[in-house]
Amino acid sequence: PNLDQRAAVTPPARTAVETPQIQSPAEQHLAAGREHQASGRLTEAIAAYRSGLESAAGGSGPELQAELHAKLGNALLLSGQLDPAAASYKAALTLAPHLSACWCNLATINLRTGNPEGAVALYLQALKLNPTHWPSRTNLAEALIATRQHLVAKALLLELAEERPQDAQVRQRLGRACYELGEKESALAHFRQAVALNPDDADSHYWIGGVSQSLGDLDAARA
């Protein structure tokens, strides 16, 4: 509930002074890496996380080491260094196999590097740990389309579209799945919904033209 800030406040009881926790060198590097990454300084963030791992090797617990590997993987992925990022995620998962986001990001690397079958398996592993993880669910749909499992992809995307009807990317992927299933009118409707939600969606504009042309609507194809 909201509190009336004008009301009298009873002074809190005096408590013993808490001794501030002293961060280990590995924790300090982790904090520095997060700060660099939040500011877009990926090179500095990568260096900080690597320094943290060097410090953590001296006796830090597996949870801290796993977090450093995971954060390093994220920074490497953002900087386009896919192979080192994959290695970092694998190291994190060896220490902490419950990290669903690492399974998801490792799957995304597989998808980007031409292994959609491997990506499907990894996204499913992420969802086994966290069934509601949105990036894993939406990216699984993309991997299913890439492996030509269009009927399964359509079922998943319909579920996602019901949950988030304002998500243009889901609508675009749903259009692609429908098109591959030969449902051109439905595909066209989904692409148009995607454009209504995101007028800058160049891919959906392209699909609208192509599908309209295949349906014989040349005026709409030229629009």
CORWOVEN-V54123 format. One record per helix or strand of 3 or more residues. SS is the DSSP state (2 for helix, 1 for strand). FROM is the first residue (numbers start at 1). TO is the last residue. If there is no record, write none. Layout:
# CORWOVEN-V54123
SS&FROM&TO / SS&FROM&TO
This chain:
# CORWOVEN-V54123
2&25&38 / 2&42&56 / 2&62&78 / 2&82&95 / 2&100&112 / 2&116&129 / 2&134&146 / 2&150&163 / 2&168&180 / 2&184&197 / 2&202&214 / 2&218&222
